[in-house]
């Protein structure tokens, strides 16, 4: 046969196959359209239902996304079986399984962050607006997505953190409660009466409006003998945000300094006492 005739026979065979598949293609297309409508209707219903539940917005979006994936996967499998009768759901699932393994190895980090994000979204401890610290990253949680979280530092910079870091490492949530205990060390000279200094420091903290008296008592303990002073450990409760902590620390330190100055109690500078084995000769200045 001539090449032209061979090509014509192949084209006629392809045309006949296409015509034979036309009814299945129409039905498969109708299935896809129905799936699209069902997906849209299902998403609207889920949005209504989830809107009444007290869940994070990112978690609501995740549930809607998973629902959409399930609907589309099922619909595409049905359409593929209709279009190609030789396919079976078992063979499709087998192919998807093999493909999933290959994709899993290729995108290991992506899937790790995705799964970590799902677990983080179900946590109640870390919320939008919390101040956290993890692996040297500290700031306010602005957004929790599926694969990453957005942390705004106190200097205004935004850090995008992969969720696997927040999942695999310890996370300090500084604003888990509305108050936090603050600690400072205050030293007084060795010739000061310790009991009197303790009362003066405690009385200086009590009037500060940034100190939360209802969260816990102000505590002042003689802590150690320092190089130049008797050191007191001073603790009190204040707001938990970084701004609240800085504001309260400033007010308390200023109040203690003012009270000790008014009482004539010295906050000594560090000094050293030098001892020599041999007496040092002293020479008087020569008179002119």
C-alpha positions as CSV (number, residue, x, y, z in Angstrom):
1,X,0.0,0.0,0.0
2,X,1.1,3.5,-0.7
3,X,2.0,5.7,2.3
4,X,-0.9,8.0,1.5
5,X,-3.3,5.1,1.7
6,X,-1.8,3.9,5.0
7,X,-2.1,7.4,6.5
8,X,-5.7,7.7,5.2
9,X,-6.6,4.3,6.8
10,X,-5.1,5.4,10.1
11,X,-7.0,8.7,10.0
12,X,-10.3,6.8,9.2
13,X,-9.6,4.5,12.1
14,X,-9.0,7.4,14.5
15,X,-12.2,9.1,13.3
16,X,-14.3,5.9,13.8
17,X,-12.8,5.5,17.3
18,X,-13.6,9.1,18.1
19,X,-17.1,8.7,16.9
20,X,-17.5,5.6,19.0
21,X,-16.2,7.4,22.0
22,X,-18.5,10.4,21.4
23,X,-21.4,9.2,23.5
24,X,-19.1,8.3,26.4
25,X,-17.3,11.7,26.0
26,X,-20.7,13.5,26.2
27,X,-21.7,11.5,29.3
28,X,-18.2,12.1,30.9
29,X,-18.5,15.9,30.2
30,X,-22.0,15.9,31.7
31,X,-20.5,14.2,34.8
32,X,-17.8,16.8,35.1
33,X,-20.4,19.6,34.8
34,X,-22.6,18.0,37.5
35,X,-19.5,17.5,39.7
36,X,-18.7,21.2,39.3
37,X,-22.2,22.2,40.3
38,X,-22.2,19.8,43.2
39,X,-18.8,21.2,44.3
40,X,-20.1,24.8,44.2
41,X,-23.3,23.9,46.1
42,X,-21.3,21.8,48.7
43,X,-18.9,24.7,49.3
44,X,-21.8,27.1,49.9
45,X,-23.4,24.7,52.4
46,X,-20.1,24.2,54.2
47,X,-19.5,27.9,54.4
48,X,-22.9,28.3,56.0
49,X,-22.3,25.5,58.5
50,X,-18.7,26.4,59.3
51,X,-19.7,30.1,59.7
52,X,-21.7,29.1,62.8
53,X,-18.8,27.3,64.3
54,X,-16.0,29.0,66.3
55,X,-13.1,27.8,64.1
56,X,-10.2,29.7,62.7
57,X,-10.7,31.1,59.3
58,X,-7.7,29.2,58.0
59,X,-9.1,26.0,59.4
60,X,-12.5,26.7,57.7
61,X,-10.7,27.2,54.4
62,X,-8.8,24.0,54.8
63,X,-11.9,22.0,55.4
64,X,-13.6,23.5,52.4
65,X,-10.5,22.7,50.3
66,X,-10.4,19.1,51.4
67,X,-14.1,18.7,50.6
68,X,-13.5,20.1,47.2
69,X,-10.6,17.8,46.6
70,X,-12.7,14.8,47.5
71,X,-15.6,15.8,45.3
72,X,-13.4,16.5,42.3
73,X,-11.3,13.3,42.7
74,X,-14.5,11.2,42.8
75,X,-16.0,13.0,39.9
76,X,-12.9,12.7,37.7
77,X,-12.6,9.0,38.5
78,X,-16.2,8.4,37.4
79,X,-15.8,10.4,34.2
80,X,-12.5,8.5,33.4
81,X,-14.3,5.1,33.9
82,X,-17.2,6.3,31.6
83,X,-14.8,7.6,28.9
84,X,-12.4,4.6,29.0
85,X,-14.4,1.5,29.9
86,X,-11.2,-0.5,30.3
87,X,-10.3,1.4,33.3
88,X,-11.5,0.3,36.7
89,X,-11.5,2.2,40.1
90,X,-9.0,-0.3,41.4
91,X,-6.5,0.5,38.5
92,X,-7.0,4.2,39.0
93,X,-6.4,4.0,42.7
94,X,-3.3,1.8,42.0
95,X,-1.9,4.4,39.6
96,X,-2.7,7.2,42.1
97,X,-0.9,5.3,44.8
98,X,2.3,4.8,42.8
99,X,2.1,8.4,41.7
100,X,1.6,9.6,45.2
101,X,4.8,7.8,46.4
102,X,6.8,9.5,43.6
103,X,5.3,12.9,44.3
104,X,5.8,12.4,48.1
105,X,9.5,11.8,47.6
106,X,9.8,14.8,45.3
107,X,7.8,17.2,47.5
108,X,8.7,15.9,50.9
109,X,9.2,19.3,52.5
110,X,6.0,20.7,51.0
111,X,3.9,17.8,52.4
112,X,5.6,18.0,55.7
113,X,4.7,21.7,56.1
114,X,1.2,20.9,54.8
115,X,0.6,18.2,57.5
116,X,2.2,20.4,60.2
117,X,-0.1,23.2,59.2
118,X,-3.2,21.0,59.6
119,X,-2.1,20.0,63.1
120,X,-1.3,23.6,64.1
121,X,-4.7,24.8,62.8
122,X,-6.4,22.3,65.1
123,X,-4.4,23.6,68.1
124,X,-6.0,26.0,70.4
125,X,-2.9,27.2,72.2
126,X,-1.4,29.3,69.4
127,X,-3.9,31.9,68.1
128,X,-3.8,34.9,65.8
129,X,-2.4,37.8,67.8
130,X,-0.3,35.8,70.2
131,X,3.3,36.7,70.8
132,X,5.5,33.7,70.4
133,X,9.1,32.7,70.3
134,X,10.6,29.7,68.4
135,X,14.1,29.0,67.3
136,X,15.2,32.6,67.8
137,X,12.1,34.0,66.0
138,X,9.9,36.2,68.2
139,X,6.9,38.3,67.3
140,X,3.1,38.4,66.9
141,X,1.3,35.7,64.9
142,X,-0.5,37.5,62.1
143,X,-1.6,34.6,59.9
144,X,-1.6,30.8,60.0
145,X,-1.8,29.2,56.5
146,X,-1.6,25.6,55.4
147,X,2.1,25.5,54.7
148,X,3.4,28.6,56.5
149,X,2.8,31.1,59.3
150,X,3.4,34.8,59.3
151,X,5.2,36.3,62.3
152,X,5.5,40.1,62.7
153,X,8.5,41.0,64.8
154,X,8.4,43.9,67.3
155,X,10.6,46.0,64.9
156,X,8.0,45.7,62.2
157,X,9.7,43.0,60.0
158,X,7.5,40.1,58.8
159,X,8.9,36.6,58.9
160,X,7.3,33.7,56.9
161,X,8.0,30.6,58.9
162,X,7.5,27.0,57.5
163,X,4.9,25.2,59.7
164,X,7.3,22.3,60.2
165,X,9.6,24.5,62.3
166,X,6.7,25.5,64.6
167,X,5.6,21.9,64.8
168,X,8.9,20.2,65.5
169,X,10.4,22.7,67.9
170,X,9.4,24.1,71.3
171,X,7.2,27.2,70.9
172,X,7.0,29.8,73.8
173,X,3.6,31.5,73.8
174,X,4.1,34.7,75.8
175,X,0.5,35.8,75.6
176,X,-1.2,32.5,76.5
177,X,-2.5,34.4,79.6
178,X,-3.3,38.0,80.1
179,X,-0.5,38.5,82.6
180,X,3.2,37.5,82.9
181,X,5.6,37.6,85.9
182,X,8.5,40.0,85.5
183,X,11.8,39.7,87.4
184,X,14.6,42.2,88.1
185,X,17.6,42.3,90.5
186,X,18.1,45.3,92.7
187,X,21.2,45.8,94.8
188,X,21.7,47.9,98.0
189,X,24.9,48.7,99.8
190,X,26.2,46.4,102.5
191,X,25.6,49.0,105.3
192,X,21.9,49.1,104.6
193,X,19.3,47.4,106.8
194,X,18.0,44.5,104.7
195,X,14.5,44.5,106.3
196,X,14.1,48.2,105.8
197,X,15.3,48.0,102.2
198,X,12.9,45.2,101.5
199,X,9.9,47.2,102.8
200,X,10.9,50.3,100.9
201,X,11.2,48.4,97.6
202,X,7.9,46.6,98.1
203,X,6.1,49.9,99.0
204,X,7.6,51.5,95.8
205,X,6.1,48.9,93.5
206,X,2.6,48.7,95.0
207,X,1.3,52.1,93.6
208,X,2.4,51.3,90.0
209,X,-0.7,51.0,87.8
210,X,1.0,48.6,85.5
211,X,1.4,46.0,88.3
212,X,-1.5,43.6,88.3
213,X,-2.1,43.0,92.0
214,X,-5.0,40.6,91.4
215,X,-2.7,38.2,89.4
216,X,-0.3,37.6,92.3
217,X,1.5,39.4,95.1
218,X,4.6,41.5,94.7
219,X,7.6,39.5,96.0
220,X,10.9,40.9,97.2
221,X,13.5,38.5,98.5
222,X,17.1,39.0,99.6
223,X,18.8,36.8,96.9
224,X,22.6,36.9,97.2
225,X,25.7,38.6,98.4
226,X,27.0,40.4,95.3
227,X,30.5,41.8,94.7
228,X,29.4,45.3,95.8
229,X,25.8,44.9,97.1
230,X,23.2,42.8,98.7
231,X,21.0,41.8,95.8
232,X,17.2,41.5,96.0
233,X,15.1,39.5,93.6
234,X,12.0,41.5,92.8
235,X,9.1,39.9,91.0
236,X,5.6,41.1,90.1
237,X,2.8,40.5,87.5
238,X,2.1,42.7,84.5
239,X,0.5,42.5,81.1
240,X,1.8,39.8,78.8
241,X,2.5,41.7,75.6
242,X,6.1,42.9,75.0
243,X,4.9,46.6,75.2
244,X,3.2,45.9,78.6
245,X,6.3,44.2,79.9
246,X,8.6,47.1,78.9
247,X,6.2,49.7,80.2
248,X,5.8,48.0,83.6
249,X,9.5,47.4,83.9
250,X,10.2,51.0,83.3
251,X,7.7,52.2,85.8
252,X,8.8,49.8,88.5
253,X,12.5,50.5,88.1
254,X,11.9,54.2,88.2
255,X,9.7,53.9,91.3
256,X,12.3,51.8,93.2
257,X,15.2,54.2,92.3
258,X,13.1,57.1,93.5
259,X,12.1,55.5,96.7
260,X,15.7,54.4,97.6
261,X,17.0,57.8,96.8
262,X,14.4,59.4,99.1
263,X,15.4,57.0,101.9
264,X,19.1,57.7,101.4
265,X,19.9,54.1,100.5
266,X,22.7,53.7,98.1
267,X,22.6,51.6,95.0
268,X,26.3,51.0,94.8
269,X,28.5,50.9,91.7
270,X,30.7,47.9,91.4
271,X,34.0,48.3,93.2
272,X,37.0,46.2,94.0
273,X,39.1,45.8,97.2
274,X,42.8,45.2,96.3
275,X,45.1,43.4,98.9
276,X,48.9,43.5,98.5
277,X,51.2,41.0,100.1
278,X,53.9,43.7,100.7
279,X,53.4,47.2,102.0
280,X,53.5,49.8,99.3
281,X,55.8,52.7,100.0
282,X,54.1,56.0,99.9
283,X,56.1,59.0,98.8
284,X,54.9,62.5,99.7
285,X,55.1,65.1,97.0
286,X,58.3,67.1,97.1
287,X,57.8,70.7,98.1
288,X,58.9,73.3,95.6
